[in-house]
Amino acid sequence: GGQVLLGLRKGSHGAGMWALPGGWLEAGETFEACALRELEEETGLGARQVYAAGAAPLQVVANNVMDGGVHSVTVFVRVPFGAAPDHADGRSAGDDVGTGALGAAPSPRVMEPHKCDEWRWHDLRAPLPTPLFPPLAYLQTTEYWRRHVVPPPAPDSQGADGGLRLPAAAAGHPTPPASAPPRDIVTLTSDRLLPGALVGSVLCPTAGGIATFTGTTRDTFEGRDVLRLEYEAYAPMATAQLQALCAGLRQKWPDLRHIAIAHRIGLVPVTESSVEIAISSPHRVSALAACAHAIDQLKAHVPIWKKEVYRGGGAWKANAEAFAGVAGQK
């Protein structure tokens, strides 16, 4: 579809961040049933607006530690709006709902005002509002999001020179208030990381610069052909160290707005990204300096191990400081 429903969270976790409808899975409940229940409880959109039989989990799971202590494993469920398919080509009577003009989508209501300030439909061809709740911020970095969620550009979105134009809706997409608190988003994932995918997570109306770093697998090391890299991590400590890294950046550069760091775990082929960093600040100097410092500190202190796989062999490598830190926990 062409739109997604997002709410501006309030309360104990993720206050001031945009998120999908959702909540905790109840005992004996399927993922689909949980998604449909939470959607109706939070937005008032139920059986009359939703094609419930079409609800299906996405092939993506997010694993986040939020607000310094809440460990959340998120399963995403796609819920179509409109009636059941009744056309020979599979389209539904309400097929324009959720895929056409913004005005065609059903109107959500704030059913739980202690948890959410507002619900809005957002055009998926335009940048999503920021900051994003960590599970959603992770979802939009995945290959699945790019291939199966974001619709292809509209026919009139190509300029005369072949370049991609922003849709008109992009100019008016909502942004968080200038007073929105700075956010740190850290992610360990086995999914492919797309270069620059974290930029949308750190966009901010009070930031005039965004610095990014992308670490990729190169094909040679000291004269040997590299086939791929393999990463392993001690996840609890790695996540804690990444959060501490963000805190350290803020001590050195207090004007930083949002920080997002994602590291890939598992196999990383040549040319693909193993680490992505994006940092926003009012002026470029702080963002650039903090970004360079962030990758240096990550390499020095975060317990993530790398195996370089060559033709005919391989070798594990780990920073001595990070390894010593993990050993000290045993």
N, C-alpha and C positions, 0 to 999 in steps of 0.2 A: 504493500500500500504506500500512499504518498505522504502519510502523516503519522505522528506518534503522539500519544497523550502523556504529558508530563505535569507533575505537581511540584510546587515549591514547599519543601519540607520545613517543619518546625518541631520542636520537642527535643528529646534527649540525644538523638543520633542524626547527624547530617542536617542540622538546622541551617536554613538559607541556601540549600542545594536543591537542584532540580532532579527529580527521580520519577521512575515509572510507578504505577500503582502496584502494591504488593505488601506482603507481610509474612508472618511465620507459618510454616506448615503445621497443621494440626494432626493429632494421632489418627492413623488410618486413612488420611486424606491423600488423594492423588495430586500431582502437580497441577493438572488442568483444573480440578475442582477448587484447589486453593486459589489459583489465579482468578477464576470466575467469582468466587466468594469475596475476595479482597477487592476486586474491581467494583462490585456492587456496593460493598460496605463503605468504600472510600469515595466513590464518584456518583453513586445512584444509578449507574448504567448496568442494567440487568437483562433479563430474558427478552424484553421487547426491542432492545437495541443490539444484542449480541448474538452471533451465530455460534452458539456454545459448542456444537459438534465439530466445529473447525478449529477449536483451541488445540495447540500442539506445542510441546517443549522445543526450544531451539537447541541446536547442537553446540551450545556454549554454556560453560559453568564458570562463574566468578568466585574467587576465593580471596576474601579481604579481611584484614584486621582494621577496624574503624574506631576512631576516637580513642585510640590508645589501648583498647582492651576488648572490644566486641568482635569476636571471630564469626564471620558470616559467610556461608557457602550459598550462593545465589543460583537458582535454576530459572532461566527465563522462559516464559510461555507466550507465544504469539496468539492473540485473541482477535479474530476478525469481527468487524462491525457490519451489521446488515442481516438480511434474511438468508435462509439456506439457498444453495445454488438451485435455480429453476430454469436456466437456459440450457440449450443444447451444448453451448460452448463452455458451460461450467460457470458462467457469470451469475451473480445473484441479483435479485430484484433491488437490493440495496448496494449494488457494487460500487456506486459512486461515493458511498459513505466511507470515509477514511482513505480515499484515493484521489479524490478530485479537489474542488475548491475548498478552502478552509471553512467556508460557511456551511458546507454540506454535512459536516460531521455532527453527531449528536452532542448535545450540550451537557457536560458533566457538572455536578454540583459538589460543593465542599460538604461532605457528610460528617467528617470528623475534624472540626476546626481546631482541635487541640493538636492535630498531627500535620495539618496542611493549610497553607494560606490561600492557595488558588490552584485550579487545574486549567491547563491550556493545551490546545492542539498546536503542534509544530510541524512545519513543512520539512520533510526529510531532505529536500534538495538544498535547504539553507542550513547554515551552521546552527547547532543546537545551543540553547542558552547555557551559560556557565555561572557558577561552578556546578559540575555534575556530581551526583551521589556516586561514590567509588565503584559500585558494581556496574552502573550504567557507563561511567567513564571508561571502565575496562571493556565493556561490550563494544563500544564504538571504535576500539582499536583493533578489533579482530577482523580477519578475512571474511568471516561469515557476515558481519555487519555490512561490509562494503559490497559483497556479492549478492546477498539475499535480502537485505533490509533497505538500503538506500536505493531508490528507484533510478533508472537511467535518466540522463538529462532530457528535458523536454525538447521537442524538435526545434523550437525557436530559441533555445538556450545557446546556440552556436553563433558567434559573431561572424561578421563578414570575413574576418581573417582566420576563421577556424578555431579561435580561442573560445574557451568556455566563459559565458557570462553568468554572473550571479542572478538567480531568479528575483523577480520584483519583491517577493515575500521576504527575502533576506534582509532588505533594508529596514524592515520593521520588526524583526524578530526580537523578542524581549531579552533584556540583559539584566543581571542582578544589580541591585542598588550599589552605589559607590561604597556604602557602609558595610557590604557583605564581608564577613571575616575572611582572612587568608585561609587557604586550604592546602593540605598536603595529601597527595594521592600516591600511594606506593603499591606496586603490583608485581607478583611473581606469576608467570604464566608459561604454559607449554605451547600456547598458540603462536602463530606467526605475528611478529610485530611489524607494522607498516611504518616506514620512515615518515616522521612528522605527524603521526597520528595523535600525539598527545597535545598538540597545539590547541585544539578546541577545548581541552580541559583546563587551560590556564588563561584563556581570553578573559579580559576584565576591562570595564570601562575606565578604570583609573590607571591602567597600565599602558605605557607608550612603547614598550619594547618586550619582545619574547625571544629568548635565546634557547636554542635546541642543540642536542648532541645525539648523534646516531652512531652506535658502534656496530660494525658489520664484520662478517667473516671474510678474510682475505685468502687468496689461493696459495700463498707461499709463506714460509717462515724459515729464515736462516738457510735459504737455498733448497728447502724441502717442499715438495708439493703437498699442500693441505687439502684434504677431501671435505672435511667438515669439522665443526667444533661440537663438543658435548658438555653440557653444563649440569652440575648438581648443586643443591643448596640445602643447608640446614634451615628449613623454612622459618621456624619460630624466631631464631636469632637473626636470620637475614632480614625478616620483616621489621623486627625491633631496631636493628642497626640502620635500616633505611629511614625509619621514622626519626631516629636520633640524628642521622645525617641531615634531614630536613630542619630539625631544631637547631643544629649547629649553623646551618646556612643562615637562618633567620637572626641568630646572634651576631654574625659577621655583617650581614646586610639587612638591617631592620626594615627597609622599605620594600622588600620582596612582597609580591602579591600571592600568586599561586605557584605551587611546585608539584610536578608530576614526574615520577620515575617508574619505569617498567623494565623488568629484566626477564629474559626468556630462559626457561629451563628445558633441558633435553637437547635434541639434535638441532643444530643451526647450520644449514648448508651455506656454501660460499655465496657471497653477496647479500645474504639475508641478515636482518638486524638481531643482535643479541641484547642490546640495551638502548632504551630511548629515554631522554631527559628533556623536559620543557619547563622553563621558568619565566615568569612574567614579573615586571617591575615598572615603576613610573618612567624610569630612564634606562637606556640600554646598558650603561656602564655596570650597574649592579647585576643585571640579568646575565650579562656575558661573563663577568667574573665569577658569579655564583655557579653558573653552569660548568665552567672549567674546574672549579674547586669540587663540585659534586662528583664528577666522574673520577677525579683523583682519590677522593675519600671513599668512594664505592670500591674502587680497586684495592685500596689499602686496608679496609676494615670490615667489609661485608662478607660473611662466610659463603661465598659462591665459588665452586671449583670448576676449572675448565680443563677438558681433555682435547688436545689437538690430535686429530686423526690424520696420519700421513699415509702415503702409499707404502705398505709393508710394515706398519706399526703405528704407535701413538704414545703420547705422554701426558700425564695429569700435571696440572700446574695450579698452585694456589698461593695467595699472598701469605707470607709467614705470620704477619700480625693477625690476620683474620683466622688463620688456622690455630694459632695459639689461643685466641679468644674462645674458640669452640672447645679446644682441649681442656681449657680451664673450667668448663661447665660440667665435665664428666666426673 
